[in-house]
Amino acid sequence: MAETTSTLSGDAAIVTGASSGIGRETALALAREGVDVTLAARREERLDALADRIERETDATAIAVPTNVRDEDGVEALVETAVDRFGGLDILLNNAGVVVGGDIEELSTEKYRLMMETNADGMFFATRAALPHLRESGGTIVFIGSFAGQYARSYNPAYAATKWWARGFAQSVAAQTGGDIAVTTINPSEVRTEIAAETGRSFAERFDEDEAIEPEDVAEAVVFAAGQENAMVSELDLYRRDKFSVL
Ligand SMILES: NC(=O)c1ccc[n+]([C@@H]2O[C@H](COP(=O)([O-])OP(=O)(O)OC[C@H]3O[C@@H](n4cnc5c(N)ncnc54)[C@H](OP(=O)(O)O)[C@@H]3O)[C@@H](O)[C@H]2O)c1
């Protein structure tokens, strides 16, 4: 196994949305830095497979805790399980999210609520439960925002609004916690993951390698943000290189 000398080594992290895409790659990247990871998402088999892989390939410990981030009690239990297992919490990655529907005139209330409850409520539940533990460790919360939460575009306004919410919430939490913890928002443009699979074509299928960034790129950004010892990465924008010319 690779030897770890990272400043993150020995830390404990919770990764929501760890069964796929950005969450899965970030859990792996953190584990390679020696971070023990609690893997949360709904698809248990995928979490178990990832936990096995992490324990095979790294020195870190990984536990799978099947969780629906829309379920307040479930998220409380997730944080408790992680803290009990690892003796504290240093990093929360608020990453779980969904994109469904598109045009507002055709967006059902059910789809609207699904995005709000997953992308906004889920981040609220996890942040609220994790904060006392992060204050204790002087830890870091990383929110996955989006280019769609920074610039007005025609793509799925309700989804975009959840990402404006995430950025606003993150910055206000940073203000309220007054330097006790670090709060980072990472804003990726298109990432080649399973997102938007509901539309029939996920982003991994929709974009070629030179048209989007990879989940591993976002994972590296999370590791960079979480690795700051005194400074805080407030926002980190990670776009495909030609993003401003293809808006
Ligand atoms: N891909 C992009 O282009 C892009 C760009 C900017 C921002 N983002 C953001 O990046 C984050 C991760 O997305 P991704 O691109 O990696 O997509 P992905 O491959 O579809 O992964 C989404 C993850 O969220 C989890 N999830 C969804 N609903 C959940 C729920 N109710 N409870 C627990 N976990 C839930 C999924 O797990 P289960 O289904 O197993 O529960 C999955 O692990 C999202 O917040 C997304 O908005 C993505």
The ligand as an SDF file (V2000), in Angstrom:
LIG
                    3D

 48 52  0  0  0  0  0  0  0  0999 V2000
  -21.9960   16.5480  -13.3320 N   0  0  0  0  0  0  0  0  0  0  0  0
  -22.0340   17.8610  -13.4810 C   0  0  0  0  0  0  0  0  0  0  0  0
  -21.9620   18.3800  -14.5970 O   0  0  0  0  0  0  0  0  0  0  0  0
  -22.1230   18.7690  -12.2840 C   0  0  0  0  0  0  0  0  0  0  0  0
  -21.7650   20.1180  -12.4330 C   0  0  0  0  0  0  0  0  0  0  0  0
  -21.8610   20.9620  -11.3320 C   0  0  0  0  0  0  0  0  0  0  0  0
  -22.2930   20.4600  -10.1260 C   0  0  0  0  0  0  0  0  0  0  0  0
  -22.6390   19.1490  -10.0120 N   0  0  0  0  0  0  0  0  0  0  0  0
  -23.0920   18.6570   -8.7110 C   0  0  0  0  0  0  0  0  0  0  0  0
  -22.2270   17.6290   -8.2840 O   0  0  0  0  0  0  0  0  0  0  0  0
  -22.9060   16.8020   -7.3360 C   0  0  0  0  0  0  0  0  0  0  0  0
  -22.6400   15.3410   -7.6580 C   0  0  0  0  0  0  0  0  0  0  0  0
  -23.1950   15.0290   -8.9190 O   0  0  0  0  0  0  0  0  0  0  0  0
  -22.4980   14.0430   -9.9630 P   0  0  0  0  0  0  0  0  0  0  0  0
  -22.2680   14.8320  -11.1760 O   0  0  0  0  0  0  0  0  0  0  0  0
  -21.3910   13.3000   -9.3530 O   0  0  0  0  0  0  0  0  0  0  0  0
  -23.7710   13.1000  -10.2850 O   0  0  0  0  0  0  0  0  0  0  0  0
  -24.0580   11.5470  -10.1110 P   0  0  0  0  0  0  0  0  0  0  0  0
  -22.9710   10.7390  -10.7230 O   0  0  0  0  0  0  0  0  0  0  0  0
  -25.4420   11.3600  -10.5970 O   0  0  0  0  0  0  0  0  0  0  0  0
  -24.0270   11.3450   -8.5230 O   0  0  0  0  0  0  0  0  0  0  0  0
  -25.0380   11.8620   -7.6950 C   0  0  0  0  0  0  0  0  0  0  0  0
  -24.8700   11.2530   -6.3180 C   0  0  0  0  0  0  0  0  0  0  0  0
  -25.8910   11.8110   -5.4550 O   0  0  0  0  0  0  0  0  0  0  0  0
  -26.4930   10.7480   -4.7620 C   0  0  0  0  0  0  0  0  0  0  0  0
  -27.8670   11.0600   -4.3770 N   0  0  0  0  0  0  0  0  0  0  0  0
  -28.8950   11.4950   -5.1540 C   0  0  0  0  0  0  0  0  0  0  0  0
  -30.0190   11.6080   -4.4230 N   0  0  0  0  0  0  0  0  0  0  0  0
  -29.6960   11.2340   -3.1670 C   0  0  0  0  0  0  0  0  0  0  0  0
  -30.4270   11.1040   -1.9560 C   0  0  0  0  0  0  0  0  0  0  0  0
  -31.7330   11.4190   -1.8870 N   0  0  0  0  0  0  0  0  0  0  0  0
  -29.7790   10.6810   -0.8510 N   0  0  0  0  0  0  0  0  0  0  0  0
  -28.4750   10.3680   -0.8990 C   0  0  0  0  0  0  0  0  0  0  0  0
  -27.7220   10.4750   -1.9960 N   0  0  0  0  0  0  0  0  0  0  0  0
  -28.3310   10.8880   -3.1260 C   0  0  0  0  0  0  0  0  0  0  0  0
  -26.4470    9.5590   -5.7190 C   0  0  0  0  0  0  0  0  0  0  0  0
  -26.5140    8.3450   -4.9850 O   0  0  0  0  0  0  0  0  0  0  0  0
  -27.7540    7.3560   -4.8760 P   0  0  0  0  0  0  0  0  0  0  0  0
  -28.5500    7.4730   -6.1430 O   0  0  0  0  0  0  0  0  0  0  0  0
  -27.1140    6.0170   -4.6760 O   0  0  0  0  0  0  0  0  0  0  0  0
  -28.5150    7.8100   -3.6670 O   0  0  0  0  0  0  0  0  0  0  0  0
  -25.0720    9.7460   -6.3150 C   0  0  0  0  0  0  0  0  0  0  0  0
  -24.1000    9.1560   -5.4960 O   0  0  0  0  0  0  0  0  0  0  0  0
  -24.3830   17.2140   -7.4020 C   0  0  0  0  0  0  0  0  0  0  0  0
  -24.6700   18.0760   -6.3150 O   0  0  0  0  0  0  0  0  0  0  0  0
  -24.4620   17.9930   -8.7050 C   0  0  0  0  0  0  0  0  0  0  0  0
  -25.5100   18.9290   -8.6960 O   0  0  0  0  0  0  0  0  0  0  0  0
  -22.5410   18.2790  -11.0590 C   0  0  0  0  0  0  0  0  0  0  0  0
  1  2  1  0
  2  3  2  0
  2  4  1  0
  4  5  1  0
  4 48  2  0
  5  6  2  0
  6  7  1  0
  7  8  2  0
  8  9  1  0
  8 48  1  0
  9 10  1  0
  9 46  1  0
 10 11  1  0
 11 12  1  0
 11 44  1  0
 12 13  1  0
 13 14  1  0
 14 15  2  0
 14 16  1  0
 14 17  1  0
 17 18  1  0
 18 19  2  0
 18 20  1  0
 18 21  1  0
 21 22  1  0
 22 23  1  0
 23 24  1  0
 23 42  1  0
 24 25  1  0
 25 26  1  0
 25 36  1  0
 26 27  1  0
 26 35  1  0
 27 28  2  0
 28 29  1  0
 29 30  1  0
 29 35  2  0
 30 31  1  0
 30 32  2  0
 32 33  1  0
 33 34  2  0
 34 35  1  0
 36 37  1  0
 36 42  1  0
 37 38  1  0
 38 39  2  0
 38 40  1  0
 38 41  1  0
 42 43  1  0
 44 45  1  0
 44 46  1  0
 46 47  1  0
M  CHG  2   8   1  16  -1
M  END
$$$$
